[in-house]
Amino acid sequence: MEQKREPTRDAPRLAFAVMHAAFDAARAPALRRLEETLRAGLGAGDVLHVERDTVRRGVWSVASACWRWGIARASEGITHVVVLNDDAEPCPGFVEAVRAALAARPAHPVCFYANHEAALTAYAEGEAWWTSDDGLVGVTCALPVDLAGEFLAWADTALLERTPKGLPDDTRLNIWAMAHRRPIWHARGLVEHGEPETSLVGNAHHEGRRSLTPVPATEAEARAIDWSRGLDSPLHALVYGISPIHLLREVKPEVRERMGLEQVVDALWGEASPQCRAFYGARP
């Protein structure tokens, strides 16, 4: 049996948590492939968990359980939680590439799936990073454990609950990041989205179902990524124009007032704020 790699003293130690739709038998083959890939790459201090949803209890229920599982591993030395969809297809050398990326950006939300035009521009310019005010997408994303705890605590108390479906996990994380003015760091894409024509939440025809930039084809290519490229002055974008309105529509009024989110919305939209407010409406 291959011995697990021992991370260096200051290298991130990773808790990988997979959101698995176990109620759909068709997802099982993709999960097996993902588990095999992750286990083969785990370092000596890394851990892996599959959160199985057998009764379709909801995306946020599963995602929040993944975050909480990872946060609970902090006492074991885990520094970051990496949450993946069960149909994520990692590149060769994925675990060590994630570790290297998080070592470069250890205190920020990081997304490893490249599905926006800004990713194409950054890739064409040889940059490993770009940032956004919004637009954190699923498939694979990471948070340091302390930030993950802050996110869950805020989401549990600040967001309105809308039944029956509620807000998906990536939208909640997106709203939290905007409200706290924390730029989302988008790493060069390290995962592809498997089964893009199949969506359990109605997104099968969404434009972002495939990575827009090529994931590394070999482990050597993944290890060769220079994660210093783009750290100092990354390309920055407001990805989805409607996103700031979520701060007004989905956050409890008392939280919105306390955090000054009206001003945050105006700052995110900039000069276009009056027109955007008129178009989208300031309230639901």
N, C-alpha and C positions, 0 to 999 in steps of 0.2 A: 504494500500500500504506500502511495506517495505521501511523504511527510509534508504537513502543512507548512507554508512559508511563515517565518517569524517576522512580523513587522518590526521596523526600527522603533526606537524608544518613543519618538514623538509622532509616529505615523498614526493616522486615524484608525480606530478599531471599530468595525462595522457590524451592525445588526441588520440583516436583510430580512424583510417581511413581505411575503407574497399574498396579495388579495386573490383568493381562489373561489370562483363561482362553482362550488361543488355540486350544486343542484342541477348543473348542465353537464351531462356526461361527455359532451363533445369537447369540453375544455381540458379534460384529463391528459390527453397526449401532449398538449403544449406545456402543461404544468410539469410533466415528467421531464421533458427536455430542459425546461428552465431550471428545475431542481438539480439535475445532473450537471448543468453548466456552472451553477453557483457553487455547489458542493466541491466540484473539482478545483475551484479557484480560491476557496476560503483560506484566509490566513489563520495562524494558530490562535489568535484572539478573537476571530470573527464568529458570528452565530447566524443561524438561519431558522426561520419559522414560516410555516404556511398557515394562514388564517382561513379556515374552511367555512364557507357559508352554505349550509345544506338546506336551508329553508327560505332562501331569498329574503334575508332580513334587512337588506338595504346597503347601498354602497357606503354611506357614511358610517354605519355600524361596523362594517368590516374594516374600513380604512382606519377609523379611530382605534379599533382594537389592535391593529398593526402598529400604530404609533405608540400606544400605551405599552405594548409588549416590548418594543425597542427601548422606550424610556426606562422601563423597569430593569433593563440590563446595565444601566449606568454603574451600578455597584460592582459589576463584574469587569469594569474598565472600558465598556463600550462608549464611544464618543459620538457616533452618528447613527441615525436610523435611515435606512434606504428602503422605501416602499415601492413595490413593483406590481403591475398588473400580471395576472397569470398567463397572459399571451405575449409578454415582453420577450424579445429575442435579443439577448446580449451579444455584443461583439466578442471575438476571441480576446482573452486577457482582460475581460470586463472588470473583475474584482479589483485587480491592481490598478487599472486605469481610473476607476472610481476613487480608490484610495489616494492616488496621486492628485486627482482633481480636487478632492476635499482637503488635502493638505495645503493646496494653494489658496482655497477659499474656505477656511474651516469654520467660519462663524455666520454663514449665510444660507438661505434657501438655495438649493441647486437643483436644476432640472437637467436630465440627461437625454431627453428626447427632442429632436430638432424638427419642428413642424411649422416654422414661421419664416417668412421671406427674409427677416433680419438674420436668421441663421445662415441662409445662403450667402448674404453679403459678407458676414463675418468669415465664413469658410473660404470664400473667394479671395479674401484679403489675408488669409493665412492666420487668422485669429482663432484662439481656442475658446474664447468667451464672448458673449454679448449679454446685455442686461435689459430688463423691462420693468415698468411700473406695475404691470399686470400680466396676464397671459400665462401663468404657470399651468402647464398641462399635466396630464397623467402619464401613464406608462411606467416611468421611473423618476422619482424625485427623492431628495435627501434633506434632512435637517439635523443639525447638532442636537443632542438630547435635551439640553437646557432650552433651546429655542422651540423644540417640539412640545415641551411641557408648557411653555408660554402660549403657544398657538392653541393647544387643546383647552387650556383654562379660559382663554379669551373666547374661543368659539362656543364653549359651553354656556357662557353667561351673556355674551354680547349679541349673538345672532338671533333673529326671529326664527321660530320653528314653523315651517310650512308643511302641512301634511297633504296627501299621504307620502309623497316622494321626498320632499325636502331638498336641500341643496346638496349637490354632489361634493365629494371630498376635495377635488381640485379647485372648485369655485370657492369653497370655504377658505382654503389656504390662500387663494388669490385675494380674497377680500381682506383677510388678516394682514397680508403683506402690504396692500395699498393703504389700509387704515394706519399702519405703523410706519409708513414711508420707508419700507425695507425693500430695496431693489432686489428683484429675483435674478439670480445668476444662472444663465443658460450655458452649460458646457457644450463643447463639441459633441454631437450626437454619438452616444455609445450603445443605443438600443434601437432596434426596429420594432414596429408594431405588428405583431403577428395577427393573422386572421382579420385584416382590415375591413373586409366586407361583412363581418359579423360583429354586431354590437348588442349587448344585453341592456343597454340604456337608451337605445334609439338613435345612436350617433353613426350608424353605418355609412351614411352619405356625407359625413362631415369632411370638409376639405383637408383637415389635418390628420387623416388616418394613416399616412405613410410619412416616413422621415424624408425631409427635403434634401438632406445632405447624406453622403454615403458614410455608413459606419465603418470603422476599421475592419479590413478584411483578414488581417492576421494579428497574432499577439504581438509580433514585433512592431507592427504599425501602431497598435494601441499604446505600447510602451514608449514609442518615439514621440508621442504628442508633447509639445512644449506648452505646459499649462501656465507659463508666465506670459504667453502671448495674449494680449487683450486685457490684462489685469489693471493696468494703469489708467487707460482711457477707453473703455469698451464702447462699442456701438450700443446706443440706448434707444429704446422704442416704447411707445404706448401701443400695445399689440391690438387689443380689441376696443374700438372706440366707445362701446356701450359700457365697458367695465366700471368706470367710476360711478355710474348711477347705482350700482349695487351697494355702494357705501350708504346711500340714502334709502334704498328700498329694503335692504336685508339686515340692517343693524338697528337694534332697539333705539328708540328716540333718545332716551337718557344717555346712552353710550355715545350716540352720534353727537349730542350736544357737548358732552364732557370732553370728547376727543377733538372737537372742532372739525368734524368731517365735512361740513359744508365748504370750509376753506380748502380742505384737502382736495375735494372734487374740483373746485375752481382751479387749483394749482395744476392738477393733472390734465385738465382740458386746456388750460392756458387761454389764449386769446379767443379760442373757439367756444369757451364755456357758455356765453349767453345763447348762442345758436344751439349748442348741444342740450342745454337745459330746456329750451323751448321745444326741441324736437322730441326728446325722450320724456320730458315732464319731470318735475322735481320730486314727485311722490308717486307711489304705485297707482 
